Amino acid sequence: MHIPKQPFDPMLIGKNISKSYGNVQVLQNLDITINKNEIAAIVGKSGSGKSTLLHILGTLDAPDKGTISISNTDITTLDDKEIARFRNERIGFIFQFHHLLGEFTALENVCLPAYIAGKEKEETEKRAREILEYLGLGERIHHKPNELSGGEQQRVAIARSLINKPDIVFADEPTGNLDDHTSEDLFELLLKLRKDYNQTFVLVTHSKEIAKRCDRTLVLSNKKLSA
């Protein structure tokens, strides 16, 4: 197992994060630190708030209180427009259900976040091709999602998460719809991406096998995290 070279070099720091929905308190004064070049797993029982926490850390939702800093930027001080730009340019997402657009090819799906960021088309397509080839999809770049296997679709989603060279990638149950063999292959890819792209990953997972292979496992229980 590769150990991060700088274990005390934070990429993300969250302090006193709280979140409620109506009368239901989901997170309460929760603290979290994710280090650069780390693969960290967040685990917990169903309904414990894992996805809520991931969405808050990834700026898809806002905490009721608390602060979150990514790459020394306090994202809780940004307005909606600034948050949207930060999310697009500095954060990558991998979801359980891929969220690929069916009418677009693998290449076009990967390019979308870069186009939204206003990046040049030729440069964007070149990087997208390079990532897809790196992920073993060089022969599939012009295929649409319904022409790809589940594992291939998830690799396209991984490529899409990396197109803007994000500081951190959040993955919500990335192996949830994959068989054991494909799940293992996907995690091996994350390890390779961490090494070759110097990438930081935070995974929400129900898989004990995947969690054990991460650098750290954080357990969400009773609205707070413990190592």
Buried (B, 14 or more C-beta within 10 A) or exposed (E): EEEBEEEEEBBBBBBEBBBBEEEEEBBBEBEBBBBBBBBBBBBBEEEBBBBBBBBBBBBBEBBBBBBBBBBEBEBBEBEEEEBEBBBBBBBBBBBBEBEBEEEBBBBBBBBBBBBEEEBEEEEBBEBBBEBBBBBEBEEBBEBBBEEBEEBBBBBBBBBBBBBBEBBBBBBBBBBBBBEEEBBBBBBEBBBBBBEEBEBBBBBBBBBEEBBEBBBBBBBBEEBBBEE
